[in-house]
Amino acid sequence: MDTLATYRQLVQRLLTEHASLVWDSRIKAETIFDLEHDRYQLVYVGWRGSERVYGTVLHVDIVDGKIWVQQDGTEVGIANKLAEHGVPKHDIVLGFDPPKMRHYTDFAVG
């Protein structure tokens, strides 16, 4: 299997696994997979009493063969999970970090 297909499957699997961790039955975890443009998101939607819960927990794009983590609201960090599953750190970009700060991480700069 080629690298791009492997990255796509891994990102989808990790977002799906994380979606299953929602502990509050009032909150729905929705995975959004745009396979045509390689955009993947996990969104929380629901209500806690009169308080609306809505937000992107994870947003990952695949751009030019690299996995761009655009948003990560998890404790462990999806970039770390990707690396644990064999994705080279030079193929993972922390898009939420300012470009001038990325070289201080173990991950790609862009």
Backbone hydrogen bonds in HBPLUS format (Angstrom, degrees):
<---DONOR---> <-ACCEPTOR-->    atom                        ^
c    i                          cat <-CA-CA->   ^        H-A-AA   ^      H-
h    n   atom  resd res      DA  || num        DHA   H-A  angle D-A-AA Bond
n    s   type  num  typ     dist DA aas  dist angle  dist       angle   num
A0006-THR N   A0002-ASP O   3.03 MM   4  6.28 156.2  2.09 151.6 159.2     1
A0007-TYR N   A0003-THR O   2.85 MM   4  6.11 161.2  1.88 157.4 162.0     2
A0008-ARG N   A0004-LEU O   2.95 MM   4  6.19 161.6  1.99 150.9 155.8     3
A0009-GLN N   A0005-ALA O   3.03 MM   4  6.24 167.3  2.05 150.0 152.9     4
A0010-LEU N   A0006-THR O   2.93 MM   4  6.10 161.8  1.96 152.0 157.5     5
A0011-VAL N   A0007-TYR O   2.94 MM   4  6.06 169.5  1.95 155.8 158.3     6
A0012-GLN N   A0008-ARG O   3.07 MM   4  6.23 168.5  2.09 151.8 155.2     7
A0013-ARG N   A0009-GLN O   2.92 MM   4  6.07 157.8  1.97 147.0 153.6     8
A0014-LEU N   A0010-LEU O   2.90 MM   4  6.11 165.2  1.92 156.5 159.7     9
A0015-LEU N   A0011-VAL O   3.01 MM   4  6.19 163.2  2.04 153.7 158.0    10
A0016-THR N   A0012-GLN O   2.98 MM   4  6.08 157.6  2.04 146.0 152.7    11
A0017-GLU N   A0013-ARG O   2.86 MM   4  6.07 158.6  1.91 150.5 156.6    12
A0018-HIS N   A0014-LEU O   2.95 MM   4  6.13 159.6  1.99 144.8 150.5    13
A0019-ALA N   A0015-LEU O   2.93 MM   4  6.11 147.8  2.03 142.4 151.4    14
A0020-SER N   A0016-THR O   3.27 MM   4  6.56 137.3  2.46 140.4 150.1    15
A0020-SER N   A0017-GLU O   3.14 MM   3  5.34 133.6  2.37  99.2 111.2    16
A0021-LEU N   A0018-HIS O   3.04 MM   3  5.38 162.5  2.07 111.8 117.2    17
A0027-ILE N   A0024-ASP O   2.98 MM   3  5.59 166.1  2.00 121.5 126.1    18
A0028-LYS N   A0045-VAL O   2.71 MM  17  5.18 178.8  1.71 159.6 159.3    19
A0045-VAL N   A0028-LYS O   2.89 MM  17  5.18 154.5  1.96 147.0 155.5    20
A0030-GLU N   A0043-VAL O   2.78 MM  13  5.17 173.2  1.78 161.6 163.2    21
A0043-VAL N   A0030-GLU O   2.85 MM  13  5.17 165.0  1.87 149.9 154.5    22
A0032-ILE N   A0041-GLN O   2.79 MM   9  5.01 163.6  1.82 147.5 149.9    23
A0041-GLN N   A0032-ILE O   2.83 MM   9  5.01 155.1  1.89 144.0 151.6    24
A0034-ASP N   A0039-ARG O   2.76 MM   5  5.03 171.5  1.77 171.1 169.4    25
A0038-ASP N   A0034-ASP O   2.84 MM   4  5.65 113.6  2.29 142.8 160.6    26
A0039-ARG N   A0034-ASP O   3.10 MM   5  5.03 158.1  2.15 135.2 141.1    27
A0062-ILE N   A0038-ASP O   2.95 MM  24  5.34 150.0  2.04 150.8 155.0    28
A0040-TYR N   A0060-VAL O   2.77 MM  20  5.13 154.0  1.84 161.2 168.6    29
A0060-VAL N   A0040-TYR O   2.74 MM  20  5.13 167.5  1.76 158.0 162.5    30
A0042-LEU N   A0058-LEU O   2.84 MM  16  5.02 151.6  1.92 143.6 145.3    31
A0057-VAL N   A0042-LEU O   2.78 MM  15  5.56 151.0  1.87 152.9 162.7    32
A0058-LEU N   A0042-LEU O   3.29 MM  16  5.02 162.4  2.32 132.2 136.9    33
A0044-TYR N   A0055-GLY O   2.87 MM  11  5.43 162.2  1.90 158.9 161.2    34
A0055-GLY N   A0044-TYR O   3.05 MM  11  5.43 142.4  2.20 144.9 149.5    35
A0046-GLY N   A0053-VAL O   2.87 MM   7  5.06 130.1  2.12 157.8 152.2    36
A0053-VAL N   A0046-GLY O   2.80 MM   7  5.06 170.9  1.81 143.8 140.6    37
A0048-ARG N   A0051-GLU O   2.84 MM   3  5.11 164.0  1.87 152.4 157.7    38
A0051-GLU N   A0048-ARG O   2.97 MM   3  5.11 163.3  1.99 125.3 126.6    39
A0073-GLY N   A0057-VAL O   2.72 MM  16  4.84 147.6  1.83 154.1 158.9    40
A0059-HIS N   A0071-GLN O   3.05 MM  12  4.88 152.8  2.13 136.3 132.0    41
A0070-GLN N   A0059-HIS O   2.79 MM  11  5.28 141.3  1.94 148.1 158.9    42
A0071-GLN N   A0059-HIS O   3.24 MM  12  4.88 151.1  2.33 134.9 133.5    43
A0061-ASP N   A0068-TRP O   2.87 MM   7  5.04 161.5  1.90 147.6 153.2    44
A0068-TRP N   A0061-ASP O   2.67 MM   7  5.04 165.6  1.69 160.1 163.2    45
A0063-VAL N   A0066-LYS O   2.86 MM   3  5.36 150.7  1.95 158.4 161.5    46
A0066-LYS N   A0063-VAL O   2.94 MM   3  5.36 165.4  1.97 119.8 124.6    47
A0067-ILE N   A0091-ASP O   2.73 MM  24  6.04 166.0  1.75 167.3 162.5    48
A0093-VAL N   A0067-ILE O   2.79 MM  26  6.11 165.5  1.81 154.4 157.7    49
A0069-VAL N   A0093-VAL O   2.82 MM  24  6.12 168.4  1.83 177.0 178.8    50
A0095-GLY N   A0069-VAL O   2.84 MM  26  5.34 118.0  2.23 121.6 138.5    51
A0081-LYS N   A0077-GLY O   3.25 MM   4  6.64 154.8  2.32 144.9 152.1    52
A0082-LEU N   A0078-ILE O   2.80 MM   4  6.04 158.7  1.84 153.2 158.6    53
A0083-ALA N   A0079-ALA O   3.01 MM   4  6.25 160.7  2.05 146.7 151.5    54
A0084-GLU N   A0080-ASN O   2.91 MM   4  6.16 153.7  1.98 146.2 153.8    55
A0085-HIS N   A0081-LYS O   3.06 MM   4  6.33 135.9  2.26 141.4 152.7    56
A0085-HIS N   A0082-LEU O   3.08 MM   3  5.14 130.3  2.33  96.0 109.5    57
A0087-VAL N   A0082-LEU O   3.08 MM   5  5.53 163.5  2.11 144.6 139.9    58
A0086-GLY N   A0083-ALA O   3.01 MM   3  5.16 157.2  2.07 111.8 113.1    59
A0091-ASP N   A0088-PRO O   2.83 MM   3  5.48 162.8  1.86 121.9 126.7    60
A0092-ILE N   A0089-LYS O   3.18 MM   3  5.20 166.2  2.20 109.4 110.6    61
A0108-ALA N   A0089-LYS O   3.15 MM  19  6.38 125.9  2.46 160.0 145.5    62
A0108-ALA N   A0092-ILE O   2.82 MM  16  5.60 139.8  1.98 156.0 160.9    63
A0097-ASP N   A0094-LEU O   3.01 MM   3  5.71 163.8  2.04 120.5 125.8    64
A0101-MET N   A0098-PRO O   2.85 MM   3  5.40 155.6  1.91 121.3 129.5    65
A0104-TYR N   A0101-MET O   3.07 MM   3  5.80 164.7  2.09 122.6 127.5    66
A0105-THR N   A0102-ARG O   3.04 MM   3  5.60 168.5  2.06 118.9 122.5    67
